[in-house]
Amino acid sequence: MTTQDPTKPLMPRRPASRKPEKIRTPRKKDMANPAEVESGCLTLTTIEQACAHISIERDKESAAIDLNMSLAEVQEILDSPAVRLYLQKFQDKTLTELAKVKVRVMRKVGISKANIEKQLMHLMMLDPSETKGTIDGQVKAANILLEKCGYGKMDDPTEGKTPEELKEMVRRGNLLIEGNKQTSVN
């Protein structure tokens, strides 16, 4: 039977429900000397970095067990301004990488502002005969795409119009774009 070191507290047990630590930014009083905190952030040991990562990915208890530390030691590491700054920088770097991955995926699929605007124009210029005689879906799709592209909510000029009035609006729009071929020359 092995004996426990009496100066070191017993290792914590894994809790039934784990909660990862939240990333806390450095406190204002700690940032009074930012150069010191920055240098401390750059000189973190591997154990301190591992403790921070395990704590935010799983929980403090797991960090204590995995690194053979007491909870007090883990908490002391997590409370240090250098570790808080390190975790803040890690979070910023991770979010930037996730955003870059998302943009790459969207480009791969072919989603871009130009493609959305092109599709929006195509939908808005469809003739009512191509939409089974109704343009309600066409107008709704155009409004949704406009909002998604960041053009904001605009007043709907088609609201409260009868189907005949809507068809006339579309016919006039097509004539304006295509040019009226039946204009008389005087």
N, C-alpha and C positions, 0 to 999 in steps of 0.2 A: 504494500500500500504506500503510495507516494504522499508526502506531506505538502500542504499548500504553504506558500510564503506568507507569513502573517502580515507583512506590510502591504501586500497587494490584495485588493478586494477580490472577492469571488467573481468569476466570469458571469455575465448576465445570461439568462436563458432567452431563447428566441420567443418573441411574443406570438400569440395566436394571430393577431391582426397587425401586420407591419405597416408602418407609415414612413415613406421616405422623407428625409429632411428637406425643408424648403430652402431654396437658395436665398440667403440674406445678403443684401448689399452692405458694403462697409459703412459704419456709422460716421456721422459728421465729425465727432470728436476724434475718431481714429484717422480721418482724412485731414486732420490739421497739419500733419507732416506727410504729404503725399509721396515725396521722394523716398522716405523711409519705408512706407507701406509697399511701394512699387518694388523696391529692392528686396524686401522680404518676400514678396510674391514670386520674384524671379529665383530666389534661393530656397524654395520649399524643398524639403526632402521627399524622397520617393514614398516613404511611409505616410507623410502628411498628405501628399496628393492622393494616395490610395485610400486613405481614411476619408477624405472629402468625396471622392468618387463613389465609394461603397455607401456612404451615408446618404447621398442624394439618389443613388440608384435603388438601394434597398432600404436600410434604416441604420440608426446608430448602433443598435445592438449587434447587427451583423458585422459592422465594421469592427466593433470591439472583439467579437469572437474570432473573426478572420485574421485580425492583426495581433491577437493576443494582448489586448490592452483593456484597461478598465473604462467604464462609461465616462468617468470624470476626465480621463485623458483624451478620449474622443471628443467630449464636449469642449475641452480646453483648445483642442486643435481647431474645431469648427468655429469657435468664438474669436479666433485670432484674426486681426484685420487683413493680414496677408492672404489667409485662406479664403476669406470672404471676397477679396478682390480677385483672387485666382478663379473662384467659382463664377463670379460675375463675368470675367473675360471668357471663361469656358462656355458659359451659356450664350454669350453674344456670338462667339465663333461657331457654335453648334447651330444657332438659329440662322446665321448667314449661310452656312453649308446647306441646311435644309431648304432655304429659299432658292439657292442655286440649283439644287437637285429638282425642285418643283418646276423651275423655269425650263430646265433641260428637258424634262418629261413633256411639258406643254409644247415646246418647240418640236420635239420628236413626233408628237401626235399631230402637229400642224395647227395648234391653237396659237394665234397671234392676233394682235389688235387689227392688223391689216386684213387677215382672213375673216375675222368677225365682221368688220365693216363691209367687206365684199359680200358676205352672205346676207347681211342686213339690207344692203341695196338691192340684191337679187329678190329677197322676200318682198320688199316694198314695191318693186316694179312689176310683180306678177299680175297678169291680167285676171280679172274675176272668173273668166271661163276656165282657167287652169286651177282655180280653187273651188270647183263645183258650185259656182254661182254665189258663194259667200266669201266675204273678206274679213269676217270677224276673227278667225284664227290668224290671218295674215297680220291684222292690226295688233293683236295680242302678242304675237311673236316679235313684231317690230318694237313694240313698247318694252318687252322683256330684254331684247338685245340692246336697246338704247340704254336701259338702266344698267345692264351688266357692263357696258362699255364706259360707264361713268358719265353719261350725258345728263343724268339726273331725271327726275320726274317732271315731265312737261304736261301741260294741259292737252287733253286729247281732243283734236279738232273733229273727230268722228263721233264723239259722244252725243247720243240723242238723235242721231241721223237715221233716217229710214234706209232700208237696203237700196232703194232706187237712188237716193241722194248719195250714198256711198259709191255706187257703181258710176255715177256721173262724176264724182270727185276723182276716181281712179282713171276714167276715160280722159278727163281734162288733164290729169297729170301725165298720162302717156302721150297725149298730143303735144304738151309743152316740151317733153323730153325728145320725142321723135321728130317734132316739127310738123306743123300742119301743112299737109300736101295739097289741101283743097283751098288754099287762100287765093283770093282773086287779086290779079295784078291790075292796078289802075294807073 
